[in-house]
Amino acid sequence: MDISLCMIMKNEEKNLAKCLDAVKDCGFELVLVDTGSTDETVSIAKRYTDTVHHFDWIGDFAAARNYSLSLASNDWVLVLDCDEIITKIDPDALCRIMKLPEQCIGMISRRNHYDNNGVASVYTDGVERFFNRKVFHYEGIIHEQVRPMRLYAIPDCGIYHDTGIVCEHSGYEGTFEERLAKKKRNEELLLKQLEKDPGDPYIWFQLGQCHNGFDDEKAAYYYGKGLECDVDPELEYVQMMIIAYGYALTHLNRFEEALSIANVYDEFATSADFVVMMGIVYLRTGRLMEALKEFLKATTMEVSHVEGANSFIPFYNMGCISELLDDRDNAISFFRKCGDYPPALEKLKELS
């Protein structure tokens, strides 16, 4: 296929071989750009391509990405990170997108692995990664986004299309020290970007993400600032932001503020993730029947980004509510519906 796979990399010796092994038989041109590795990254890259390019790091991810795009021999490019491993690919879907108007973008499905209080969890999002490099480029020094280089009319077929690509992303895993170093780097660049565009809710959202799991107070502050902006509830990152905001407020015991999110319930209750979050807020404030209603609703919903948000997570919480109501039989029934979800298995041991 006339597709160039463009990647930037730095000190990725733990991930690079696994990432490239997954695509080595796809027929892509490999455009690998190193931004200053001090480990074996470049040596590993040379096992897969004769040419490894270099870019002097200037603290700007978009600049590095765009340099990699400029080196591609093909107009259509697929962009990956070293910590993303493709597990499913549909060449026919890629070919179909390449025959569409050039202002179309291909989305890949990314399964993000992370630790949730000791429980291995997965959040799936869609990211823009397949496009024509003569039409699009990257903007933003960090958490860079695909943007058109000039204004284009929206084609009749729409802009976004499914590539059929699924990848596993391990970037949110790692040791505490590794994640802390990444947080500090990201926060520094995001604050620099915020100075240039303080009205961009996406920057506020990413600052909140920086502190998520480290500092709930700062996370809540940044999410709140982002939600004060003019936001579109249909955008995936906006949905993520209000859900994360609700959880941060709950962790801080700022329950009145968390409960006020119900004022925009109809705008955001389109996924099980949001409904479960509201259920947790009601549970933490002792509104058990309202919580039960939300968890039950979540089990009926098709759209879910967090794995289990429409199945074992609400069932587990319904089991906990049944326990609080001294309804042992229903508690056991709900916990059994959770399958091999570790917290539910622990509860079943306690109740046996």
C-alpha positions as a Markdown table, in Angstrom:
| # | Residue | x | y | z |
|---|---|---|---|---|
| 1 | Met | 0.0 | 0.0 | 0.0 |
| 2 | Asp | 1.2 | 3.6 | -0.7 |
| 3 | Ile | 1.1 | 4.5 | 3.0 |
| 4 | Ser | 3.9 | 5.9 | 5.1 |
| 5 | Leu | 4.0 | 5.0 | 8.8 |
| 6 | Cys | 5.5 | 8.0 | 10.6 |
| 7 | Met | 6.8 | 7.8 | 14.2 |
| 8 | Ile | 8.8 | 10.0 | 16.5 |
| 9 | Met | 10.7 | 8.3 | 19.2 |
| 10 | Lys | 13.0 | 8.9 | 22.2 |
| 11 | Asn | 14.3 | 6.3 | 24.6 |
| 12 | Glu | 11.8 | 3.7 | 23.6 |
| 13 | Glu | 13.9 | 0.6 | 23.8 |
| 14 | Lys | 11.2 | -1.2 | 25.9 |
| 15 | Asn | 8.4 | -0.6 | 23.4 |
| 16 | Leu | 9.8 | -0.1 | 19.9 |
| 17 | Ala | 10.4 | -3.7 | 18.8 |
| 18 | Lys | 6.9 | -4.8 | 19.8 |
| 19 | Cys | 5.4 | -1.8 | 18.0 |
| 20 | Leu | 7.3 | -2.4 | 14.7 |
| 21 | Asp | 6.9 | -6.2 | 14.8 |
| 22 | Ala | 3.2 | -5.7 | 14.6 |
| 23 | Val | 3.4 | -3.7 | 11.4 |
| 24 | Lys | 6.5 | -5.2 | 9.7 |
| 25 | Asp | 4.4 | -7.2 | 7.2 |
| 26 | Cys | 1.9 | -4.5 | 6.3 |
| 27 | Gly | 3.9 | -3.0 | 3.5 |
| 28 | Phe | 4.2 | 0.5 | 5.0 |
| 29 | Glu | 7.1 | 2.8 | 4.3 |
| 30 | Leu | 8.7 | 3.3 | 7.7 |
| 31 | Val | 9.6 | 6.9 | 8.6 |
| 32 | Leu | 11.3 | 6.8 | 12.0 |
| 33 | Val | 12.5 | 10.0 | 13.6 |
| 34 | Asp | 14.6 | 10.0 | 16.7 |
| 35 | Thr | 14.6 | 13.1 | 18.9 |
| 36 | Gly | 17.6 | 12.4 | 21.1 |
| 37 | Ser | 17.6 | 8.8 | 22.4 |
| 38 | Thr | 20.4 | 7.8 | 24.8 |
| 39 | Asp | 19.4 | 4.1 | 25.0 |
| 40 | Glu | 19.2 | 1.4 | 22.3 |
| 41 | Thr | 16.2 | 2.9 | 20.4 |
| 42 | Val | 18.1 | 3.8 | 17.3 |
| 43 | Ser | 19.8 | 0.4 | 17.1 |
| 44 | Ile | 16.5 | -1.3 | 17.4 |
| 45 | Ala | 15.0 | 0.9 | 14.7 |
| 46 | Lys | 17.7 | 0.0 | 12.3 |
| 47 | Arg | 16.6 | -3.6 | 12.4 |
| 48 | Tyr | 13.5 | -2.5 | 10.5 |
| 49 | Thr | 14.6 | 0.2 | 8.2 |
| 50 | Asp | 17.9 | 1.3 | 6.6 |
| 51 | Thr | 17.3 | 5.0 | 7.4 |
| 52 | Val | 16.6 | 6.4 | 10.9 |
| 53 | His | 16.2 | 10.2 | 10.8 |
| 54 | His | 17.1 | 12.7 | 13.5 |
| 55 | Phe | 15.3 | 15.8 | 14.8 |
| 56 | Asp | 16.9 | 18.1 | 17.3 |
| 57 | Trp | 14.3 | 18.3 | 20.1 |
| 58 | Ile | 13.0 | 21.9 | 20.6 |
| 59 | Gly | 10.2 | 21.1 | 23.1 |
| 60 | Asp | 7.6 | 21.0 | 20.5 |
| 61 | Phe | 5.8 | 17.7 | 19.6 |
| 62 | Ala | 4.0 | 19.1 | 16.6 |
| 63 | Ala | 7.3 | 20.3 | 15.1 |
| 64 | Ala | 8.8 | 16.8 | 15.4 |
| 65 | Arg | 5.6 | 15.2 | 14.0 |
| 66 | Asn | 5.5 | 17.6 | 11.1 |
| 67 | Tyr | 9.2 | 16.9 | 10.3 |
| 68 | Ser | 8.4 | 13.2 | 10.1 |
| 69 | Leu | 5.5 | 13.9 | 7.8 |
| 70 | Ser | 7.8 | 15.9 | 5.5 |
| 71 | Leu | 10.0 | 12.9 | 5.1 |
| 72 | Ala | 7.2 | 10.6 | 3.9 |
| 73 | Ser | 7.3 | 9.4 | 0.2 |
| 74 | Asn | 3.6 | 8.9 | 0.2 |
| 75 | Asp | 0.8 | 11.4 | 0.7 |
| 76 | Trp | -1.3 | 9.2 | 3.0 |
| 77 | Val | 0.3 | 8.7 | 6.4 |
| 78 | Leu | -0.4 | 6.6 | 9.4 |
| 79 | Val | 0.9 | 8.0 | 12.7 |
| 80 | Leu | 1.7 | 5.8 | 15.7 |
| 81 | Asp | 3.5 | 6.2 | 19.0 |
| 82 | Cys | 6.1 | 3.6 | 20.1 |
| 83 | Asp | 3.9 | 2.5 | 23.0 |
| 84 | Glu | 1.0 | 1.6 | 20.7 |
| 85 | Ile | 0.8 | -1.9 | 19.3 |
| 86 | Ile | -1.6 | -2.6 | 16.5 |
| 87 | Thr | -3.6 | -5.8 | 17.1 |
| 88 | Lys | -6.1 | -5.4 | 14.3 |
| 89 | Ile | -5.8 | -3.8 | 10.9 |
| 90 | Asp | -8.2 | -3.7 | 7.9 |
| 91 | Pro | -6.3 | -2.9 | 4.7 |
| 92 | Asp | -9.6 | -2.6 | 2.7 |
| 93 | Ala | -10.8 | 0.1 | 5.1 |
| 94 | Leu | -7.6 | 2.1 | 4.5 |
| 95 | Cys | -7.9 | 1.7 | 0.8 |
| 96 | Arg | -11.5 | 2.9 | 0.9 |
| 97 | Ile | -10.5 | 6.0 | 2.9 |
| 98 | Met | -7.7 | 6.8 | 0.4 |
| 99 | Lys | -10.3 | 6.9 | -2.4 |
| 100 | Leu | -12.4 | 9.5 | -0.5 |
| 101 | Pro | -11.9 | 13.2 | -0.8 |
| 102 | Glu | -8.5 | 14.2 | 0.5 |
| 103 | Gln | -9.9 | 16.1 | 3.5 |
| 104 | Cys | -11.1 | 12.9 | 5.1 |
| 105 | Ile | -9.4 | 11.6 | 8.3 |
| 106 | Gly | -9.1 | 8.0 | 9.5 |
| 107 | Met | -9.7 | 7.2 | 13.1 |
| 108 | Ile | -8.0 | 4.3 | 15.0 |
| 109 | Ser | -9.4 | 2.7 | 18.1 |
| 110 | Arg | -6.9 | 2.9 | 21.0 |
| 111 | Arg | -7.2 | 0.7 | 24.1 |
| 112 | Asn | -5.5 | 2.6 | 26.9 |
| 113 | His | -4.3 | 0.4 | 29.8 |
| 114 | Tyr | -4.1 | 2.0 | 33.2 |
| 115 | Asp | -4.2 | 1.1 | 36.9 |
| 116 | Asn | -7.4 | 2.0 | 38.8 |
| 117 | Asn | -6.7 | 1.6 | 42.5 |
| 118 | Gly | -4.8 | -1.6 | 41.9 |
| 119 | Val | -7.2 | -3.0 | 39.3 |
| 120 | Ala | -6.0 | -3.3 | 35.7 |
| 121 | Ser | -8.4 | -1.2 | 33.6 |
| 122 | Val | -8.9 | -0.2 | 29.9 |
| 123 | Tyr | -10.3 | 3.0 | 28.4 |
| 124 | Thr | -11.0 | 3.0 | 24.7 |
| 125 | Asp | -10.9 | 6.2 | 22.7 |
| 126 | Gly | -10.8 | 7.2 | 19.0 |
| 127 | Val | -7.8 | 9.1 | 17.7 |
| 128 | Glu | -7.1 | 10.8 | 14.4 |
| 129 | Arg | -4.1 | 9.0 | 12.9 |
| 130 | Phe | -4.6 | 8.4 | 9.1 |
| 131 | Phe | -4.7 | 11.4 | 6.8 |
| 132 | Asn | -3.2 | 13.1 | 3.7 |
| 133 | Arg | -0.1 | 15.0 | 4.7 |
| 134 | Lys | -0.7 | 17.6 | 1.9 |
| 135 | Val | -3.9 | 18.6 | 3.6 |
| 136 | Phe | -3.3 | 18.1 | 7.3 |
| 137 | His | -0.5 | 18.7 | 9.8 |
| 138 | Tyr | 0.0 | 18.9 | 13.5 |
| 139 | Glu | -0.5 | 21.9 | 15.8 |
| 140 | Gly | 0.3 | 22.2 | 19.5 |
| 141 | Ile | 3.6 | 21.8 | 21.3 |
| 142 | Ile | 2.1 | 18.9 | 23.3 |
| 143 | His | -0.9 | 16.7 | 23.0 |
| 144 | Glu | -0.7 | 17.9 | 19.4 |
| 145 | Gln | -3.7 | 17.7 | 17.2 |
| 146 | Val | -4.3 | 17.0 | 13.5 |
| 147 | Arg | -5.4 | 20.3 | 11.9 |
| 148 | Pro | -6.0 | 21.3 | 8.2 |
| 149 | Met | -3.4 | 23.6 | 6.7 |
| 150 | Arg | -6.2 | 25.6 | 5.1 |
| 151 | Leu | -10.0 | 25.7 | 5.2 |
| 152 | Tyr | -11.7 | 22.9 | 3.5 |
| 153 | Ala | -15.4 | 22.2 | 2.8 |
| 154 | Ile | -16.8 | 19.2 | 4.6 |
| 155 | Pro | -17.2 | 16.4 | 2.1 |
| 156 | Asp | -20.6 | 14.8 | 1.6 |
| 157 | Cys | -19.2 | 11.5 | 3.0 |
| 158 | Gly | -18.2 | 13.3 | 6.2 |
| 159 | Ile | -14.7 | 13.9 | 7.6 |
| 160 | Tyr | -14.0 | 11.1 | 10.0 |
| 161 | His | -13.9 | 7.4 | 9.0 |
| 162 | Asp | -13.0 | 4.2 | 10.8 |
| 163 | Thr | -9.7 | 2.7 | 9.7 |
| 164 | Gly | -10.5 | -0.7 | 11.3 |
| 165 | Ile | -7.2 | -0.4 | 13.2 |
| 166 | Val | -7.2 | -1.3 | 16.9 |
| 167 | Cys | -4.1 | -0.8 | 19.0 |
| 168 | Glu | -3.1 | -1.4 | 22.6 |
| 169 | His | -1.6 | 1.6 | 24.4 |
| 170 | Ser | 0.7 | 1.2 | 27.4 |
| 171 | Gly | 1.6 | 4.9 | 27.8 |
| 172 | Tyr | -0.3 | 5.3 | 31.1 |
| 173 | Glu | 1.4 | 2.4 | 32.7 |
| 174 | Gly | 5.0 | 2.3 | 34.1 |
| 175 | Thr | 6.5 | 3.0 | 37.5 |
| 176 | Phe | 5.4 | 5.9 | 39.7 |
| 177 | Glu | 8.7 | 7.6 | 39.0 |
| 178 | Glu | 8.3 | 7.2 | 35.2 |
| 179 | Arg | 4.7 | 8.6 | 35.3 |
| 180 | Leu | 5.8 | 11.5 | 37.5 |
| 181 | Ala | 8.6 | 12.5 | 35.2 |
| 182 | Lys | 6.1 | 12.4 | 32.3 |
| 183 | Lys | 3.6 | 14.5 | 34.2 |
| 184 | Lys | 6.3 | 17.2 | 35.0 |
| 185 | Arg | 7.4 | 17.3 | 31.3 |
| 186 | Asn | 3.8 | 17.5 | 30.1 |
| 187 | Glu | 2.7 | 20.1 | 32.6 |
| 188 | Glu | 5.6 | 22.4 | 31.7 |
| 189 | Leu | 4.8 | 22.3 | 28.0 |
| 190 | Leu | 1.0 | 22.7 | 28.6 |
| 191 | Leu | 1.5 | 25.8 | 30.8 |
| 192 | Lys | 3.6 | 27.3 | 28.1 |
| 193 | Gln | 0.9 | 26.6 | 25.5 |
| 194 | Leu | -1.8 | 27.9 | 27.9 |
| 195 | Glu | 0.0 | 31.3 | 28.0 |
| 196 | Lys | -0.6 | 31.5 | 24.2 |
| 197 | Asp | -4.2 | 30.4 | 24.2 |
| 198 | Pro | -5.9 | 30.6 | 27.7 |
| 199 | Gly | -9.3 | 30.2 | 26.1 |
| 200 | Asp | -8.7 | 26.7 | 24.7 |
| 201 | Pro | -10.6 | 24.1 | 26.8 |
| 202 | Tyr | -8.5 | 21.3 | 25.4 |
| 203 | Ile | -5.4 | 22.7 | 27.1 |
| 204 | Trp | -7.3 | 23.0 | 30.4 |
| 205 | Phe | -8.5 | 19.4 | 30.0 |
| 206 | Gln | -5.0 | 18.1 | 29.4 |
| 207 | Leu | -3.7 | 19.9 | 32.4 |
| 208 | Gly | -6.4 | 18.2 | 34.4 |
| 209 | Gln | -5.3 | 14.9 | 32.9 |
| 210 | Cys | -1.7 | 15.7 | 34.0 |
| 211 | His | -2.8 | 15.8 | 37.7 |
| 212 | Asn | -5.3 | 13.0 | 37.5 |
| 213 | Gly | -4.1 | 10.3 | 39.9 |
| 214 | Phe | -1.5 | 12.7 | 41.5 |
| 215 | Asp | -3.4 | 15.8 | 42.8 |
| 216 | Asp | -7.2 | 15.8 | 42.8 |
| 217 | Glu | -7.3 | 19.4 | 43.9 |
| 218 | Lys | -5.4 | 20.6 | 40.9 |
| 219 | Ala | -7.1 | 18.2 | 38.6 |
| 220 | Ala | -10.5 | 19.5 | 39.6 |
| 221 | Tyr | -9.3 | 23.1 | 39.2 |
| 222 | Tyr | -8.1 | 22.5 | 35.6 |
| 223 | Tyr | -11.2 | 20.5 | 34.6 |
| 224 | Gly | -13.4 | 23.2 | 36.1 |
| 225 | Lys | -11.6 | 25.9 | 34.1 |
| 226 | Gly | -12.0 | 23.9 | 30.9 |
| 227 | Leu | -15.7 | 23.4 | 31.5 |
| 228 | Glu | -16.1 | 27.2 | 32.0 |
| 229 | Cys | -15.2 | 27.6 | 28.3 |
| 230 | Asp | -17.6 | 27.3 | 25.4 |
| 231 | Val | -17.5 | 23.5 | 25.0 |
| 232 | Asp | -19.2 | 21.1 | 22.7 |
| 233 | Pro | -20.8 | 18.2 | 24.7 |
| 234 | Glu | -20.5 | 15.9 | 21.7 |
| 235 | Leu | -16.7 | 16.0 | 21.6 |
| 236 | Glu | -15.1 | 13.0 | 23.2 |
| 237 | Tyr | -12.5 | 14.9 | 25.3 |
| 238 | Val | -15.3 | 17.2 | 26.7 |
| 239 | Gln | -17.2 | 14.1 | 27.8 |
| 240 | Met | -14.0 | 12.7 | 29.4 |
| 241 | Met | -13.4 | 16.1 | 31.1 |
| 242 | Ile | -16.8 | 16.3 | 32.9 |
| 243 | Ile | -16.6 | 12.6 | 34.0 |
| 244 | Ala | -13.1 | 13.1 | 35.4 |
| 245 | Tyr | -14.3 | 16.4 | 37.0 |
| 246 | Gly | -17.1 | 14.5 | 38.8 |
| 247 | Tyr | -14.7 | 11.9 | 40.1 |
| 248 | Ala | -12.1 | 14.5 | 41.2 |
| 249 | Leu | -14.8 | 16.4 | 43.2 |
| 250 | Thr | -16.1 | 13.2 | 44.7 |
| 251 | His | -12.5 | 12.2 | 45.8 |
| 252 | Leu | -12.3 | 15.6 | 47.5 |
| 253 | Asn | -15.7 | 15.2 | 49.2 |
| 254 | Arg | -16.9 | 18.3 | 47.4 |
| 255 | Phe | -20.3 | 16.6 | 47.0 |
| 256 | Glu | -22.5 | 19.6 | 46.4 |
| 257 | Glu | -20.4 | 20.6 | 43.4 |
| 258 | Ala | -20.4 | 17.0 | 42.1 |
| 259 | Leu | -24.2 | 16.8 | 42.5 |
| 260 | Ser | -24.5 | 20.0 | 40.4 |
| 261 | Ile | -23.3 | 18.1 | 37.4 |
| 262 | Ala | -26.8 | 16.7 | 37.3 |
| 263 | Asn | -27.8 | 20.0 | 35.8 |
| 264 | Val | -26.3 | 19.0 | 32.5 |
| 265 | Tyr | -27.3 | 15.4 | 32.8 |
| 266 | Asp | -29.3 | 15.3 | 29.5 |
| 267 | Glu | -26.4 | 16.7 | 27.5 |
| 268 | Phe | -23.9 | 14.2 | 28.7 |
| 269 | Ala | -25.8 | 11.0 | 29.7 |
| 270 | Thr | -25.1 | 9.4 | 26.3 |
| 271 | Ser | -22.5 | 6.9 | 27.6 |
| 272 | Ala | -22.4 | 4.4 | 30.4 |
| 273 | Asp | -19.2 | 6.1 | 31.7 |
| 274 | Phe | -21.1 | 9.4 | 32.6 |
| 275 | Val | -24.1 | 7.5 | 34.1 |
| 276 | Val | -21.8 | 5.4 | 36.3 |
| 277 | Met | -20.0 | 8.5 | 37.5 |
| 278 | Met | -23.3 | 10.0 | 38.5 |
| 279 | Gly | -24.2 | 6.7 | 40.3 |
| 280 | Ile | -20.9 | 7.0 | 42.3 |
| 281 | Val | -21.8 | 10.6 | 43.3 |
| 282 | Tyr | -25.2 | 9.5 | 44.5 |
| 283 | Leu | -23.7 | 6.5 | 46.3 |
| 284 | Arg | -21.1 | 8.6 | 48.1 |
| 285 | Thr | -23.8 | 11.0 | 49.2 |
| 286 | Gly | -26.1 | 8.3 | 50.6 |
| 287 | Arg | -28.7 | 8.6 | 47.9 |
| 288 | Leu | -28.9 | 4.8 | 47.4 |
| 289 | Met | -32.0 | 4.6 | 45.3 |
| 290 | Glu | -30.9 | 7.3 | 42.9 |
| 291 | Ala | -27.5 | 5.5 | 42.6 |
| 292 | Leu | -29.2 | 2.2 | 42.0 |
| 293 | Lys | -31.2 | 3.7 | 39.2 |
| 294 | Glu | -28.1 | 5.1 | 37.5 |
| 295 | Phe | -26.2 | 1.8 | 37.7 |
| 296 | Leu | -29.1 | -0.1 | 36.4 |
| 297 | Lys | -29.4 | 2.3 | 33.5 |
| 298 | Ala | -25.7 | 1.9 | 32.7 |
| 299 | Thr | -26.1 | -1.8 | 32.2 |
| 300 | Thr | -28.6 | -1.1 | 29.4 |
| 301 | Met | -26.4 | 1.3 | 27.4 |
| 302 | Glu | -24.4 | 0.4 | 24.4 |
| 303 | Val | -21.8 | 3.2 | 24.4 |
| 304 | Ser | -19.0 | 2.7 | 26.9 |
| 305 | His | -15.4 | 3.8 | 26.8 |
| 306 | Val | -14.2 | 2.3 | 30.1 |
| 307 | Glu | -14.2 | -1.4 | 29.9 |
| 308 | Gly | -17.0 | -2.7 | 32.1 |
| 309 | Ala | -18.8 | 0.6 | 32.5 |
| 310 | Asn | -22.0 | -1.0 | 31.1 |
| 311 | Ser | -21.5 | -4.4 | 32.8 |
| 312 | Phe | -19.3 | -5.4 | 35.7 |
| 313 | Ile | -18.7 | -1.9 | 37.2 |
| 314 | Pro | -22.4 | -1.0 | 37.7 |
| 315 | Phe | -23.2 | -4.6 | 38.7 |
| 316 | Tyr | -20.4 | -4.4 | 41.4 |
| 317 | Asn | -21.8 | -1.2 | 42.7 |
| 318 | Met | -25.4 | -2.6 | 42.8 |
| 319 | Gly | -23.9 | -5.4 | 44.8 |
| 320 | Cys | -22.4 | -3.0 | 47.3 |
| 321 | Ile | -25.7 | -1.1 | 47.6 |
| 322 | Ser | -27.5 | -4.4 | 48.3 |
| 323 | Glu | -25.0 | -5.1 | 51.0 |
| 324 | Leu | -25.7 | -1.7 | 52.6 |
| 325 | Leu | -29.4 | -2.6 | 52.5 |
| 326 | Asp | -28.7 | -6.0 | 54.2 |
| 327 | Asp | -29.9 | -7.8 | 51.1 |
| 328 | Arg | -27.3 | -10.6 | 51.0 |
| 329 | Asp | -29.0 | -12.7 | 48.2 |
| 330 | Asn | -29.1 | -9.8 | 45.8 |
| 331 | Ala | -25.6 | -8.7 | 46.6 |
| 332 | Ile | -24.3 | -12.2 | 45.8 |
| 333 | Ser | -26.4 | -12.2 | 42.6 |
| 334 | Phe | -24.9 | -8.9 | 41.4 |
| 335 | Phe | -21.4 | -9.8 | 42.3 |
| 336 | Arg | -21.7 | -13.0 | 40.4 |
| 337 | Lys | -22.7 | -11.0 | 37.3 |
| 338 | Cys | -19.3 | -9.3 | 37.4 |
| 339 | Gly | -17.4 | -12.3 | 36.1 |
| 340 | Asp | -13.7 | -12.3 | 37.1 |
| 341 | Tyr | -13.7 | -8.6 | 38.2 |
| 342 | Pro | -11.3 | -8.8 | 41.2 |
| 343 | Pro | -13.2 | -6.6 | 43.6 |
| 344 | Ala | -16.4 | -8.7 | 43.0 |
| 345 | Leu | -14.5 | -11.9 | 43.6 |
| 346 | Glu | -13.2 | -10.5 | 46.9 |
| 347 | Lys | -16.8 | -9.7 | 47.9 |
| 348 | Leu | -18.0 | -13.2 | 47.0 |
| 349 | Lys | -15.3 | -14.6 | 49.3 |
| 350 | Glu | -16.4 | -12.4 | 52.1 |
| 351 | Leu | -20.1 | -13.4 | 51.6 |
| 352 | Ser | -19.5 | -17.2 | 51.2 |
